[in-house]
Amino acid sequence: MKKIDWYILKKLLVTFVFVVGLLELIICVIDFTEKNDDFIKNEVSGELIMEYYMSFIPYIASLLTPITVFITTVFVTAKLAAKSEIVAILASGISFRRLMLPYFFGAIMFGAASFYLNSYIIPDANKFRISFELEYLKDPFYYAGKHVHFKIGEEGYIYLFRYDNRRDIGNVVTLERIRDQQLIEKINARQIKWDTAGFWTLKNWQKRTILDNEELIESGKQLDTLLNLSPSDFTSKERHQETMTMTELNAYIKLQQSRGADDVDLYRIEKYIRYMQPFTVIVLMFIGVIVSARKSRQGTGFQIALGFLIAFAFIITFILAKSIAEAGSMNLILAVWIPNILFSLVGVVLYKFVPR
């Protein structure tokens, strides 16, 4: 890399930190103003509030990374164009493609950092942030599911008519073991209760064991058993996917798939978005350079406003694509990648009109 590359890259880094810091300040002030009444109502200590915002800030920074990178690119490039620096660079024999090299390196750097933070750092911070919001800012969660089915092993299945997450008690329970599509064991119980020692207690149970030529029936008042099930399976799953590192997310997807759970697509979408975001940074930086490389008669402000308009269009497209993915109306990977595909095409079209 040459001096001009380091010059542009340095401007990108400094401006990115400034843009992120400014947006973080504005968002945190607005967020605190909206939540202050809840903090007072729930008598949240200043120490807890500070810890909450220490986890909230990196979450917002990560969430806004593609947009802040885009705004940074537009701002830096528009300033270079306004001072005729881009014209001088091109006049010196450097091609427009070569001019984009430091932007490309910057996009890779921002994208790689975003992927690592989203996959391994931010989820750990989100564990506290989301639990804080559920405890102090949201209404208490009550599990309302009925006729609940879980796969709890290679051969094991459980059915619950209803589960009370406040007391960790399930009513009308059926446990089944099925091998080669044949029922080999079935337990019915009026109630199942979680014991803090780490096991479940069945009450008023009856067990049927199907042998080759006979059926063995047993019953009793109480039976302790270990199951691949815990009370955490009945807690609030709101934004649960945001609290998982990539390793935890992959393991949880595998677990939910083995159980035949209905919500597994939500976690797969989160995984695909984390892989998609670094490429979003590259696409948006590419478009940012193109829309701001030409010196505008309307001034730098017009180009920055145009950049915000494109950023807003991307956000709307991303929200729509995510909704399509969650609705399951098309392939999840394709749905998640719709914004990148569309804006890549936009970038290719715009590239034909830049000064080269």
C-alpha positions in Angstrom: 0.0 0.0 0.0 1.2 3.5 -0.9 0.9 6.8 1.0 -2.3 7.7 -0.7 -3.8 4.4 0.5 -2.8 5.0 4.1 -4.1 8.6 3.8 -7.6 7.5 2.8 -7.6 4.5 5.2 -6.7 6.8 8.1 -9.5 9.2 7.2 -12.0 6.3 7.1 -10.9 5.0 10.5 -11.0 8.5 12.2 -14.3 9.4 10.6 -15.9 6.0 11.4 -15.0 6.4 15.1 -16.5 9.9 15.1 -19.7 8.9 13.3 -20.2 5.9 15.7 -19.5 8.0 18.7 -21.9 10.7 17.7 -24.7 8.3 16.9 -24.1 6.3 20.1 -24.4 9.5 22.1 -27.6 10.5 20.5 -29.2 7.1 20.7 -28.2 6.6 24.4 -29.6 10.0 25.4 -32.9 9.2 23.6 -33.0 5.7 25.0 -32.3 6.8 28.6 -35.0 9.5 28.3 -37.6 6.8 27.2 -36.6 4.3 29.9 -35.9 6.7 32.8 -39.5 6.3 34.2 -39.1 2.5 34.3 -35.7 2.8 36.0 -37.3 5.0 38.7 -40.4 2.8 39.0 -38.3 -0.4 39.5 -35.8 1.4 41.7 -32.9 0.4 39.5 -29.5 1.4 41.0 -27.1 3.7 39.1 -24.5 1.0 39.0 -26.9 -1.4 37.2 -28.0 1.3 34.8 -24.3 2.0 34.0 -23.7 -1.7 33.5 -26.7 -1.9 31.2 -25.5 0.9 28.9 -22.0 -0.6 28.9 -23.6 -3.6 27.2 -26.1 -1.5 25.2 -23.4 0.6 23.5 -21.5 -2.2 21.7 -24.8 -3.8 20.7 -25.9 -0.5 19.0 -22.5 0.0 17.4 -22.5 -3.5 16.0 -26.1 -3.1 14.8 -25.3 0.1 12.9 -21.9 -0.9 11.5 -23.0 -1.4 7.9 -24.8 2.0 7.9 -22.1 3.9 9.8 -19.4 2.5 7.4 -21.6 3.7 4.5 -22.0 7.2 5.9 -18.3 7.3 6.7 -17.4 6.4 3.1 -19.8 9.0 1.7 -18.5 11.7 4.0 -14.8 11.0 3.4 -15.1 10.6 -0.3 -17.3 13.6 -0.8 -14.8 15.7 1.1 -12.0 14.4 -1.1 -14.1 15.2 -4.2 -14.9 18.7 -2.9 -11.2 19.5 -2.6 -10.5 18.1 -6.1 -8.3 15.5 -4.5 -9.9 12.6 -6.4 -9.5 14.6 -9.7 -5.8 15.0 -8.9 -5.4 11.3 -8.0 -7.0 10.2 -11.3 -5.0 12.8 -13.3 -1.8 11.3 -11.9 -2.5 8.1 -13.7 -4.2 6.1 -10.9 -7.3 4.3 -12.1 -10.6 4.5 -10.3 -10.3 0.8 -9.5 -6.9 1.4 -8.0 -8.3 4.3 -6.0 -10.8 1.9 -4.4 -8.1 -0.4 -3.0 -7.9 1.4 0.4 -11.7 1.3 0.6 -11.6 -2.4 -0.1 -9.1 -3.0 2.7 -11.1 -0.8 5.0 -14.3 -2.8 4.2 -12.6 -6.1 4.8 -11.2 -4.8 8.1 -14.6 -3.4 9.3 -16.4 -6.5 8.0 -14.1 -9.0 9.8 -14.2 -7.0 13.0 -18.0 -6.9 12.8 -18.3 -10.7 12.2 -16.0 -11.5 15.1 -17.8 -9.1 17.5 -21.3 -10.2 16.4 -20.3 -13.9 16.7 -18.3 -14.0 20.0 -18.2 -10.7 21.9 -21.6 -9.0 21.5 -23.7 -12.1 22.4 -22.1 -12.3 25.8 -22.8 -8.6 26.4 -26.4 -9.2 25.2 -26.9 -11.9 27.9 -26.9 -9.2 30.6 -28.6 -6.5 28.4 -31.6 -8.7 27.5 -32.0 -10.2 30.9 -32.0 -6.7 32.4 -34.7 -5.5 29.9 -36.9 -8.5 30.7 -36.6 -8.0 34.4 -36.9 -4.2 34.7 -38.4 -3.0 31.4 -40.8 -5.7 30.3 -43.9 -7.3 31.9 -43.3 -10.6 33.7 -43.2 -13.6 31.3 -45.7 -16.4 31.7 -45.5 -19.4 29.5 -48.8 -19.8 27.7 -48.2 -22.8 25.5 -50.5 -25.8 25.5 -50.2 -29.2 24.1 -46.4 -29.0 24.1 -44.3 -31.6 22.4 -40.5 -32.1 22.7 -38.1 -34.7 21.4 -35.8 -35.4 24.3 -33.5 -38.1 22.9 -32.9 -40.5 20.1 -36.0 -42.5 21.2 -37.6 -40.2 23.7 -40.6 -37.9 23.4 -42.5 -35.9 26.0 -46.0 -34.3 25.8 -47.3 -31.7 28.3 -50.8 -30.3 28.3 -49.7 -27.2 30.1 -46.6 -25.8 31.8 -46.5 -23.3 34.6 -43.1 -21.5 34.4 -43.7 -19.7 37.7 -43.7 -22.9 39.7 -41.9 -25.1 37.2 -44.8 -27.6 37.1 -46.3 -29.4 34.1 -49.7 -31.0 34.0 -50.9 -34.1 32.2 -47.6 -35.6 31.1 -46.8 -38.4 28.6 -43.3 -39.8 28.1 -42.7 -42.2 25.3 -39.9 -44.3 23.9 -40.2 -45.2 20.3 -37.8 -47.5 18.5 -38.0 -48.4 14.8 -41.5 -46.8 14.7 -42.6 -49.1 17.5 -43.7 -47.9 21.0 -41.7 -49.8 23.6 -42.4 -47.7 26.7 -45.0 -45.2 27.8 -45.4 -43.2 31.1 -48.4 -41.2 31.9 -48.4 -38.8 34.9 -50.8 -36.2 36.3 -47.9 -33.8 37.1 -44.2 -33.3 36.5 -42.2 -30.9 38.7 -38.6 -29.7 38.5 -36.4 -30.3 41.4 -33.6 -27.9 42.1 -31.3 -30.9 42.5 -31.4 -31.2 38.7 -34.1 -33.9 38.0 -37.8 -34.1 37.3 -40.3 -35.7 39.6 -43.4 -37.5 38.2 -46.5 -37.7 40.4 -49.3 -40.2 40.2 -47.6 -42.1 37.3 -48.3 -45.2 35.4 -45.7 -47.0 33.2 -46.3 -49.4 30.4 -43.4 -51.4 29.1 -44.1 -53.4 25.9 -42.2 -56.6 25.7 -42.2 -59.2 22.9 -45.1 -61.3 24.1 -46.5 -59.3 27.0 -47.0 -55.8 28.5 -45.7 -54.9 31.9 -47.6 -52.2 33.9 -46.3 -50.4 36.9 -47.6 -47.4 38.9 -46.8 -45.2 41.8 -47.1 -41.9 43.6 -43.8 -40.4 42.8 -40.9 -41.2 40.4 -37.7 -39.2 40.0 -36.2 -39.1 36.4 -33.5 -37.4 34.4 -34.7 -35.8 31.1 -33.0 -33.9 28.3 -35.3 -31.0 29.3 -35.0 -28.1 31.7 -37.0 -25.1 32.9 -35.0 -22.9 30.6 -36.9 -24.5 27.7 -40.0 -22.7 29.0 -38.5 -19.3 29.7 -38.9 -16.3 27.5 -37.2 -16.8 24.1 -37.5 -13.1 23.1 -34.3 -12.2 21.3 -32.8 -15.4 22.7 -30.8 -15.8 19.5 -29.0 -12.5 20.1 -27.5 -13.9 23.3 -25.7 -16.8 21.7 -22.2 -16.9 20.4 -21.7 -18.6 17.0 -20.7 -21.8 18.7 -23.7 -21.8 21.0 -26.0 -20.9 18.1 -24.8 -23.8 16.0 -25.3 -26.2 19.0 -28.7 -24.9 19.7 -29.9 -25.1 16.1 -28.7 -28.8 16.1 -30.6 -29.4 19.4 -33.8 -27.8 18.2 -33.6 -29.7 14.9 -33.3 -33.0 16.8 -36.4 -32.0 18.8 -38.4 -31.0 15.7 -38.9 -27.5 17.2 -40.9 -24.9 15.2 -38.7 -22.0 16.0 -35.4 -23.3 14.6 -35.7 -21.1 11.5 -35.4 -18.0 13.7 -32.0 -19.1 14.9 -30.9 -20.1 11.4 -31.8 -16.6 10.2 -29.7 -15.1 12.9 -26.8 -17.2 11.9 -27.2 -16.3 8.2 -27.4 -12.6 9.0 -24.1 -12.8 10.9 -22.4 -14.3 7.9 -24.2 -11.8 5.6 -23.3 -8.6 7.4 -19.5 -8.4 6.5 -20.5 -8.6 2.8 -23.0 -5.9 3.4 -20.2 -3.6 4.6 -18.3 -4.3 1.4 -21.3 -3.6 -0.8 -22.3 -0.4 1.0 -18.8 0.9 1.0 -18.5 0.2 -2.7 -21.8 2.2 -3.4 -20.6 4.9 -1.0 -17.5 5.6 -3.0 -19.4 5.6 -6.3 -22.2 8.1 -5.2 -19.7 10.6 -3.7 -16.7 10.4 -5.9 -18.0 13.0 -8.4 -17.7 16.6 -7.3 -21.3 17.9 -7.0 -22.5 21.5 -7.7 -24.9 21.1 -4.8 -22.0 20.6 -2.4 -20.9 18.0 0.0 -24.1 18.3 2.0 -26.2 17.0 -1.0 -24.0 13.9 -1.3 -24.2 13.2 2.4 -28.0 13.6 2.2 -28.1 11.2 -0.8 -26.0 8.8 1.3 -28.5 8.9 4.1 -31.3 8.3 1.6 -29.6 5.2 0.2 -28.9 4.0 3.8 -32.6 4.4 4.7 -33.5 2.4 1.5 -31.1 -0.4 2.6 -32.6 -0.5 6.1 -36.2 -0.8 4.6 -35.0 -3.6 2.2 -33.3 -5.5 5.0 -36.4 -5.3 7.3 -38.6 -6.6 4.5 -36.1 -9.4 3.6 -35.9 -10.4 7.2 -39.7 -10.5 7.5 -39.9 -12.7 4.3 -37.3 -15.1 5.8 -39.2 -15.3 9.2 -42.5 -15.9 7.3 -40.8 -18.9 5.6 -42.2 -17.9 2.2 -38.9 -18.5 0.5 -35.4 -20.0 1.0 -33.9 -18.5 4.2 -30.4 -17.9 2.8 -31.8 -16.3 -0.4 -34.2 -14.1 1.6 -31.5 -12.9 4.0 -29.2 -12.1 1.0 -31.8 -10.1 -0.9 -30.5 -6.7 0.3 -26.9 -7.5 -0.7 -28.0 -8.9 -4.1 -30.2 -5.9 -4.9 -27.7 -3.3 -3.8 -24.8 -5.1 -5.5 -26.7 -4.7 -8.8 -27.4 -1.0 -7.9 -23.6 -0.6 -7.3 -22.8 -2.2 -10.7 -25.2 0.2 -12.5 -23.9 3.3 -10.7 -20.3 2.3 -11.4 -20.8 3.0 -15.1 -21.4 6.7 -14.3 -18.4 7.4 -12.1 -15.4 9.4 -13.3 -12.6 7.1 -14.3 
